[in-house]
């Protein structure tokens, strides 16, 4: 399946999406699909545009088509399908798509591992989920989303020392974190909330032991 799209065209699409000009982005994508309806990169863009607009069914339709044509042997549409299932809280289905994507990438893609870990954790396989998140962090330790995920699951597991260490890691390395979709302020806010929770928990614990 041919998926080449010139870099300058990709830049135009991404700029439109970043500015919320989804109709303009879709026009560019459609101009590619007219020439090649099987262009994987363009179909992934269709799914992403619909996803950003909250049109989950349309996004899913494009991804289901890609997974069918690739016979479920392409990690990217499998990963996106997993993300869409997560949006619906279908943790069992999500984890299966992430597991397959993880196998195809030989567990060497930190984002797929991150989502796989979250879906396993939320499905109920908590230790498995934590391990996968830690494996993702070992692959790539500059992702603030992953750091927040780890802090959150450590707090849920009452592993407060591990949560505190991860928060300290965040503050120490904040200048080199790679932020993609969300703002630094978003992560600063979340980390501050987690930190405040840990301080309150520690104060409560100390009062009980007096």
Number of C-alpha atoms within 10 A of each C-alpha: 11 10 13 12 14 8 9 9 14 18 11 15 22 17 15 18 20 13 9 14 14 21 12 15 23 19 12 17 24 17 12 19 17 10 9 14 13 17 19 23 18 25 23 19 21 23 25 22 26 18 16 14 13 11 13 18 13 16 24 21 14 21 25 18 14 24 18 12 14 15 9 17 16 17 22 21 26 27 26 23 25 28 22 21 20 19 12 11 14 16 21 16 16 27 25 17 22 28 23 21 26 22 12 17 16 9 18 15 16 23 21 28 28 25 26 29 29 27 29 26 21 17 17 13 13 18 13 16 24 21 16 23 28 20 17 25 19 10 15 14 18 17 19 23 19 22 23 20 17 24 24 18 21 18 18 12 14 12 13 18 12 16 24 18 11 18 20 14 13 23 12 10 13 16 10 12 16 13 13 10 8 10 9 15 9 11 18 16 11 15 22 12 12 19 17 12 13 18 13 12 13 13 11 11 11 10 9 8 6 5
